[in-house]
């Protein structure tokens, strides 16, 4: 730092008395704490640095005296205030108030235990044990608080995915649960919105269908999506997906099937439908699920995948049986499901199914009934049925399954008869009213 010449005056006199020099460093007085720096040597006064007398300024109506220019100073650190911290997907860098509160409560609990133990050691047993009992109640309340906070968290959307198309992206997801709204946000350039209140809003018009086409996008641009569920009490953290639209990709699903009917008989469940007229229709997929409706093609057992307009199924269930029918195009796009169900299906005969192809030594099974103490199985050839002298295999058992000897290739029919409890030896009642067929290849 170069020395600065000082005019004569009170400040110069003080400096001369302290140093014996005609110059001193410029100083700046601030309200902040001084910054301590290493002392620098002061250059000896030079005659060339002596200030020249300034000419007297011309008189002006309102002269303005400029303030002396301060030297560069180190600014004081700004006060620290609480701010919102944006977090990424794993939550790193976030400030968790609930977590800090729980930690504080745990520390209070530990402190109480320590005080109780010290009181017991100091022969203040009554106070110590009372404090330990309070700590136990405190621990139970703390556990309830933690579990309550955890259970109150809003769940995220399930199976959220983004499939690229031509100028569009197909979003697929599980339909949101009752009372929850699906919120989707979008960001371009391969970026994913940090939360569901940031980015462009994607208006999902039919969340119950489990899919939405986000169109009017630019091919070649990568788009990031975040999907959250809002249950009224709060917003979930959300799940993310990325997709890049490209020319020539088809994400438009075909139309739904129509005129769906379902019929239950003693032997099977039959479904019929009419196919849509889409030019790129590839197949009709029928999915069965016991207890609840299939949410998509992968949620259940596929009982049909082809071009037919009818399927016969043997579900065997005492609980509701649900079906979902999807139309699929050549690019693998599935239409929204058309659903149908029956309350139950528990026919008297089970294996082998009616018309099923089986091994040459099948195991015959049927539904048991407490009104019978034993059962008789009779097997006939399909083209020579169904008189007693035409039986080719028979067996008696108290169980609900039976396995006879090997059968040759061909088509067969079988019946099961039940013997009533305490009834006459020849008193038999047929369980199945019509023959059940199977084939051995």
C-alpha positions as CSV (number, residue, x, y, z in Angstrom):
1,X,0.0,0.0,0.0
2,X,1.5,3.4,-1.0
3,X,1.8,6.1,1.7
4,X,-0.7,8.9,1.6
5,X,0.4,12.5,2.3
6,X,-1.3,14.2,5.2
7,X,-2.0,18.0,5.5
8,X,-1.1,19.7,8.7
9,X,-3.7,19.5,11.3
10,X,-4.8,17.7,14.5
11,X,-4.7,14.2,12.9
12,X,-1.3,14.9,11.4
13,X,0.1,16.1,14.7
14,X,-1.1,12.9,16.4
15,X,0.5,10.8,13.7
16,X,3.8,12.7,13.9
17,X,4.0,12.3,17.7
18,X,3.5,8.6,17.4
19,X,5.8,7.8,14.4
20,X,7.9,10.8,13.7
21,X,6.9,10.6,10.0
22,X,5.2,13.0,7.8
23,X,2.9,10.4,6.2
24,X,0.4,7.7,7.5
25,X,-1.9,5.2,6.0
26,X,-5.4,6.1,5.2
27,X,-7.8,4.8,7.7
28,X,-11.5,4.1,7.6
29,X,-13.6,4.0,10.7
30,X,-16.5,1.5,10.7
31,X,-18.9,0.0,13.2
32,X,-17.7,-3.5,12.4
33,X,-14.9,-5.4,14.2
34,X,-11.4,-4.5,12.8
35,X,-9.7,-7.0,10.5
36,X,-6.3,-8.0,11.8
37,X,-3.6,-8.2,9.1
38,X,0.1,-8.5,9.0
39,X,2.0,-5.2,9.4
40,X,3.5,-3.9,6.3
41,X,6.6,-1.7,6.2
42,X,5.9,2.0,5.6
43,X,7.9,3.6,2.8
44,X,10.0,6.6,3.8
45,X,8.6,9.9,2.7
46,X,9.4,11.0,-0.7
47,X,9.7,14.6,-1.8
48,X,7.8,13.8,-5.0
49,X,4.8,12.6,-3.0
50,X,4.3,15.9,-1.2
51,X,0.9,17.3,-2.1
52,X,0.7,20.3,-4.2
53,X,-1.6,23.0,-3.0
54,X,-4.9,22.8,-4.8
55,X,-6.2,25.9,-6.5
56,X,-9.1,27.5,-4.8
57,X,-12.3,26.4,-6.4
58,X,-14.5,29.0,-8.1
59,X,-17.3,30.1,-5.9
60,X,-20.5,28.3,-6.5
61,X,-24.0,29.0,-5.2
62,X,-24.1,25.6,-3.4
63,X,-20.7,24.0,-3.2
64,X,-20.7,20.3,-2.5
65,X,-17.8,18.8,-0.7
66,X,-17.2,15.1,-1.8
67,X,-16.7,12.6,0.9
68,X,-13.2,11.1,1.1
69,X,-12.9,7.9,-1.0
70,X,-12.6,4.9,1.4
71,X,-10.1,2.1,0.8
72,X,-11.3,-1.4,0.1
73,X,-12.5,-3.1,3.3
74,X,-13.5,-6.6,4.1
75,X,-17.3,-6.8,4.5
76,X,-18.7,-8.4,7.6
77,X,-20.3,-11.8,7.1
78,X,-24.0,-11.7,6.4
79,X,-26.2,-12.9,9.2
80,X,-27.3,-16.5,8.8
81,X,-31.1,-17.0,8.3
82,X,-33.3,-20.0,7.8
83,X,-33.9,-20.8,4.1
84,X,-35.6,-23.5,2.2
85,X,-33.2,-26.1,0.9
86,X,-34.0,-27.7,-2.4
87,X,-33.4,-31.5,-2.2
88,X,-32.7,-34.0,-4.9
89,X,-34.4,-37.4,-5.2
90,X,-32.5,-39.0,-2.2
91,X,-33.2,-36.0,0.0
92,X,-29.5,-35.1,0.5
93,X,-29.0,-31.6,1.8
94,X,-32.5,-31.3,3.2
95,X,-33.3,-30.0,6.7
96,X,-35.6,-32.4,8.4
97,X,-37.5,-30.7,11.2
98,X,-39.4,-33.8,12.3
99,X,-36.1,-35.8,12.4
100,X,-34.4,-33.1,14.6
101,X,-37.5,-33.0,16.9
102,X,-37.4,-36.7,17.4
103,X,-33.7,-36.6,18.1
104,X,-34.3,-33.9,20.8
105,X,-37.1,-36.0,22.4
106,X,-34.8,-39.1,22.5
107,X,-32.0,-37.0,24.1
108,X,-34.5,-35.8,26.8
109,X,-35.5,-39.5,27.4
110,X,-31.8,-40.5,27.8
111,X,-31.2,-37.6,30.2
112,X,-34.2,-38.7,32.3
113,X,-32.9,-42.3,32.5
114,X,-29.4,-41.0,33.6
115,X,-31.0,-38.9,36.3
116,X,-33.1,-41.8,37.5
117,X,-30.1,-44.2,37.7
118,X,-28.1,-41.6,39.6
119,X,-31.0,-41.1,42.1
120,X,-31.2,-44.8,42.7
121,X,-27.4,-45.0,43.3
122,X,-27.7,-42.1,45.7
123,X,-30.3,-44.1,47.8
124,X,-33.2,-41.9,46.5
125,X,-34.9,-45.1,45.3
126,X,-38.4,-43.8,45.4
127,X,-37.6,-40.8,43.3
128,X,-35.4,-42.9,40.9
129,X,-38.0,-45.6,40.3
130,X,-40.8,-43.0,39.8
131,X,-38.6,-41.2,37.3
132,X,-37.9,-44.5,35.5
133,X,-41.6,-45.3,35.3
134,X,-42.2,-41.9,33.8
135,X,-39.5,-42.6,31.3
136,X,-41.3,-45.8,30.3
137,X,-44.5,-43.9,29.7
138,X,-42.6,-41.2,27.8
139,X,-41.0,-43.9,25.6
140,X,-44.4,-45.3,24.7
141,X,-45.7,-41.9,23.8
142,X,-42.6,-41.2,21.7
143,X,-43.0,-44.5,19.8
144,X,-46.6,-43.6,19.1
145,X,-45.6,-40.1,17.8
146,X,-43.0,-41.6,15.5
147,X,-45.3,-44.2,14.1
148,X,-48.0,-41.7,13.6
149,X,-45.8,-39.3,11.7
150,X,-44.6,-42.2,9.5
151,X,-48.1,-43.5,8.8
152,X,-49.3,-40.0,7.9
153,X,-46.8,-39.7,5.0
154,X,-48.5,-39.5,1.7
155,X,-47.6,-42.4,-0.6
156,X,-46.2,-41.9,-4.1
157,X,-47.8,-43.0,-7.4
158,X,-47.2,-46.6,-8.3
159,X,-45.6,-47.9,-11.5
160,X,-45.2,-44.4,-13.0
161,X,-43.4,-44.5,-16.4
162,X,-43.0,-42.4,-19.5
163,X,-42.9,-43.9,-23.0
164,X,-41.7,-41.7,-25.9
165,X,-43.8,-41.2,-29.0
166,X,-43.9,-38.9,-32.0
167,X,-44.2,-35.4,-30.6
168,X,-45.7,-36.9,-27.4
169,X,-45.0,-38.9,-24.3
170,X,-47.3,-41.6,-22.9
171,X,-47.5,-41.5,-19.1
172,X,-48.6,-44.7,-17.4
173,X,-49.4,-45.3,-13.7
174,X,-51.6,-47.1,-11.3
175,X,-54.9,-45.2,-10.8
176,X,-54.6,-43.1,-7.6
177,X,-56.4,-44.3,-4.5
178,X,-59.7,-42.8,-3.4
179,X,-59.3,-39.3,-2.0
180,X,-55.9,-38.7,-3.6
181,X,-55.3,-36.5,-6.7
182,X,-52.5,-37.1,-9.2
183,X,-50.2,-34.2,-9.8
184,X,-47.7,-34.3,-12.7
185,X,-45.1,-31.7,-13.6
186,X,-42.8,-31.5,-16.6
187,X,-39.4,-29.9,-17.4
188,X,-37.5,-29.8,-20.7
189,X,-33.8,-30.4,-21.4
190,X,-33.5,-33.7,-19.5
191,X,-34.2,-32.0,-16.2
192,X,-36.6,-33.4,-13.7
193,X,-38.7,-31.0,-11.6
194,X,-37.4,-30.8,-8.0
195,X,-41.0,-30.9,-6.6
196,X,-44.6,-31.1,-7.7
197,X,-45.0,-27.3,-7.4
198,X,-42.2,-26.6,-9.9
199,X,-42.3,-27.0,-13.7
200,X,-45.1,-27.0,-16.3
201,X,-48.4,-28.6,-15.2
202,X,-49.5,-31.7,-17.1
203,X,-53.3,-31.9,-16.8
204,X,-54.1,-35.6,-16.5
205,X,-57.8,-35.6,-17.6
206,X,-58.6,-39.3,-16.7
207,X,-56.3,-40.6,-13.9
208,X,-58.6,-43.6,-13.3
209,X,-57.6,-44.9,-16.8
210,X,-54.0,-45.3,-15.7
211,X,-52.5,-43.5,-18.7
212,X,-52.2,-40.0,-20.2
213,X,-50.7,-38.8,-23.5
214,X,-48.7,-35.6,-23.1
215,X,-48.7,-34.2,-26.6
216,X,-47.5,-31.0,-28.4
217,X,-43.9,-31.8,-27.5
218,X,-40.7,-31.3,-29.6
219,X,-39.1,-34.4,-31.1
220,X,-35.5,-34.8,-29.9
221,X,-35.9,-32.9,-26.7
222,X,-35.7,-34.9,-23.5
223,X,-38.5,-34.3,-21.0
224,X,-38.4,-35.0,-17.3
225,X,-41.5,-35.7,-15.3
226,X,-42.4,-35.9,-11.6
227,X,-45.6,-37.4,-10.4
228,X,-47.0,-36.9,-6.9
229,X,-50.2,-37.7,-4.9
230,X,-52.0,-35.1,-3.0
231,X,-54.4,-36.5,-0.4
232,X,-55.5,-33.1,1.0
233,X,-53.2,-33.5,4.1
234,X,-50.0,-33.2,2.1
235,X,-48.1,-33.8,-1.1
236,X,-45.9,-36.9,-1.6
237,X,-42.2,-36.5,-2.6
238,X,-43.1,-38.0,-6.0
239,X,-41.5,-40.3,-8.5
240,X,-39.7,-39.4,-11.7
241,X,-39.3,-40.5,-15.3
242,X,-37.6,-39.3,-18.5
243,X,-38.5,-39.7,-22.2
244,X,-37.4,-38.2,-25.5
245,X,-40.0,-38.0,-28.2
246,X,-38.9,-39.1,-31.7
247,X,-40.4,-39.1,-35.1
248,X,-42.2,-42.3,-36.2
249,X,-43.0,-43.6,-32.7
250,X,-46.7,-44.6,-32.1
251,X,-48.0,-44.3,-28.6
252,X,-51.7,-43.9,-29.4
253,X,-53.5,-46.9,-28.0
254,X,-56.4,-48.5,-29.9
255,X,-60.0,-48.0,-28.9
256,X,-61.6,-50.2,-26.2
257,X,-63.5,-53.3,-26.9
258,X,-67.3,-53.0,-26.7
259,X,-70.4,-55.0,-26.0
260,X,-68.7,-57.0,-23.2
261,X,-70.8,-59.7,-21.6
262,X,-70.0,-62.3,-18.9
263,X,-71.9,-65.4,-18.1
264,X,-71.3,-68.0,-15.4
265,X,-72.5,-71.6,-15.8
266,X,-72.0,-74.8,-13.7
267,X,-68.9,-75.6,-15.8
268,X,-67.2,-72.3,-16.8
269,X,-67.2,-68.6,-17.0
270,X,-67.7,-67.2,-20.5
271,X,-66.8,-63.7,-21.8
272,X,-67.7,-62.2,-25.1
273,X,-66.8,-58.8,-26.7
274,X,-66.7,-56.9,-29.9
275,X,-63.3,-55.8,-31.3
276,X,-62.5,-52.2,-32.1
277,X,-62.0,-51.2,-35.8
278,X,-58.4,-49.8,-35.5
279,X,-56.3,-50.7,-38.6
280,X,-53.2,-51.6,-36.4
281,X,-55.1,-53.8,-34.0
282,X,-52.9,-56.8,-33.1
283,X,-54.8,-58.8,-30.4
284,X,-57.2,-58.8,-27.5
285,X,-55.8,-59.6,-24.1
286,X,-58.0,-60.9,-21.3
287,X,-56.6,-60.9,-17.7
288,X,-58.1,-62.6,-14.7
289,X,-57.5,-61.7,-11.0
290,X,-59.1,-63.1,-7.9
291,X,-60.3,-60.6,-5.2
292,X,-59.7,-57.3,-7.0
293,X,-59.8,-56.0,-10.6
294,X,-56.6,-56.2,-12.7
295,X,-55.0,-52.8,-13.0
296,X,-53.0,-53.6,-16.2
297,X,-52.0,-56.4,-18.4
298,X,-49.3,-57.6,-16.0
299,X,-51.6,-57.6,-13.0
300,X,-53.2,-61.0,-13.0
301,X,-53.3,-64.2,-15.1
302,X,-53.6,-63.8,-18.9
303,X,-56.4,-66.2,-20.0
304,X,-56.6,-65.1,-23.6
305,X,-54.3,-63.3,-26.1
306,X,-55.5,-63.4,-29.7
307,X,-58.1,-62.4,-32.2
308,X,-61.1,-64.2,-30.9
309,X,-64.2,-62.5,-29.6
310,X,-64.9,-65.1,-26.9
311,X,-63.1,-67.0,-24.1
312,X,-64.1,-69.7,-21.7
313,X,-62.3,-69.8,-18.3
314,X,-62.3,-72.0,-15.2
315,X,-61.2,-69.9,-12.3
316,X,-62.4,-72.0,-9.3
317,X,-62.9,-69.4,-6.5
318,X,-65.3,-68.8,-3.7
319,X,-64.5,-65.0,-3.8
320,X,-65.2,-62.5,-6.6
321,X,-63.5,-63.2,-9.9
322,X,-62.5,-60.1,-11.9
323,X,-61.6,-59.8,-15.6
324,X,-60.0,-56.9,-17.6
325,X,-60.1,-56.9,-21.4
326,X,-57.5,-54.8,-23.3
327,X,-57.1,-54.1,-27.0
328,X,-53.4,-54.1,-28.1
329,X,-52.0,-52.6,-31.3
330,X,-49.0,-53.6,-33.4
331,X,-46.7,-51.2,-31.4
332,X,-47.7,-52.7,-28.1
333,X,-50.0,-50.0,-27.0
334,X,-52.8,-51.2,-24.8
335,X,-56.2,-49.6,-24.6
336,X,-57.9,-48.7,-21.3
337,X,-59.4,-51.8,-19.7
338,X,-63.0,-52.8,-19.9
339,X,-63.8,-54.8,-16.7
340,X,-66.3,-57.5,-15.8
341,X,-66.7,-59.8,-12.8
342,X,-68.6,-62.6,-11.2
343,X,-69.3,-63.0,-7.5
344,X,-67.7,-66.4,-7.4
345,X,-67.1,-69.6,-9.4
346,X,-66.9,-72.9,-7.6
347,X,-68.2,-75.7,-9.8
348,X,-68.6,-79.2,-8.5
349,X,-65.9,-80.7,-10.7
350,X,-62.5,-79.1,-11.1
351,X,-59.6,-81.0,-12.7
352,X,-59.3,-81.8,-15.5
353,X,-61.1,-78.8,-16.9
354,X,-63.9,-79.2,-19.3
355,X,-62.2,-79.7,-22.7
356,X,-58.7,-79.6,-21.2
357,X,-55.7,-81.4,-22.7
358,X,-54.0,-83.4,-20.0
359,X,-51.5,-86.3,-19.4
360,X,-52.4,-89.9,-19.9
361,X,-52.9,-90.4,-16.2
362,X,-54.8,-87.3,-14.9
363,X,-55.6,-86.6,-11.3
364,X,-59.4,-86.0,-11.0
365,X,-60.4,-83.4,-8.4
366,X,-63.8,-82.0,-7.3
367,X,-65.5,-79.9,-4.6
368,X,-66.1,-81.7,-1.3
369,X,-69.5,-81.7,0.5
370,X,-70.1,-82.7,4.1
371,X,-73.3,-84.4,3.1
372,X,-71.2,-87.2,1.6
373,X,-68.9,-89.7,3.3
374,X,-67.3,-91.1,0.1
375,X,-67.2,-90.5,-3.7
376,X,-67.3,-92.6,-6.8
377,X,-65.5,-91.5,-10.0
378,X,-66.5,-92.9,-13.4
379,X,-64.7,-92.2,-16.7
380,X,-66.2,-92.8,-20.1
381,X,-65.1,-92.5,-23.7
382,X,-66.6,-89.3,-25.1
383,X,-68.3,-91.1,-28.0
384,X,-69.7,-93.9,-25.8
385,X,-71.3,-92.3,-22.8
386,X,-72.9,-92.4,-20.3
387,X,-74.4,-95.8,-19.2
388,X,-73.0,-97.9,-16.4
389,X,-71.8,-100.7,-18.8
390,X,-69.8,-98.2,-20.8
391,X,-67.5,-97.2,-17.8
392,X,-63.8,-97.7,-18.7
393,X,-62.4,-96.5,-15.4
394,X,-63.9,-96.2,-11.9
395,X,-62.8,-95.7,-8.4
396,X,-64.1,-95.0,-4.8
397,X,-62.5,-92.7,-2.3
398,X,-63.2,-90.7,0.8
399,X,-61.0,-87.8,-0.4
400,X,-61.8,-85.2,-3.0
401,X,-59.3,-86.4,-5.6
402,X,-58.5,-89.7,-7.4
403,X,-56.0,-91.0,-9.8
404,X,-56.7,-94.0,-12.0
405,X,-54.6,-96.1,-14.4
406,X,-53.3,-94.8,-17.7
407,X,-55.6,-93.9,-20.5
408,X,-55.0,-94.2,-24.3
409,X,-55.1,-91.2,-26.6
410,X,-58.6,-89.9,-27.3
411,X,-61.4,-87.9,-25.8
412,X,-63.1,-88.7,-22.5
413,X,-65.9,-87.7,-20.2
414,X,-66.1,-88.1,-16.4
415,X,-68.6,-87.9,-13.6
416,X,-68.4,-87.9,-9.8
417,X,-71.1,-89.4,-7.5
418,X,-71.4,-88.8,-3.8
419,X,-72.6,-91.3,-1.2
420,X,-74.8,-89.6,1.4
421,X,-73.7,-90.0,5.1
422,X,-75.5,-93.0,6.6
423,X,-77.2,-93.8,3.3
424,X,-77.6,-97.1,1.5
425,X,-74.5,-98.5,-0.2
426,X,-76.1,-98.1,-3.7
427,X,-77.5,-94.6,-2.9
428,X,-75.4,-92.3,-5.1
429,X,-76.0,-88.7,-6.1
430,X,-74.3,-87.2,-9.2
431,X,-72.3,-84.0,-8.4
432,X,-72.1,-82.8,-12.0
433,X,-75.3,-82.6,-14.0
434,X,-73.5,-82.6,-17.4
435,X,-70.4,-84.5,-18.5
436,X,-67.0,-82.9,-18.2
437,X,-64.7,-83.6,-21.1
438,X,-60.9,-83.8,-21.5
439,X,-58.5,-85.0,-24.2
440,X,-55.3,-87.0,-24.1
441,X,-53.0,-86.2,-27.1
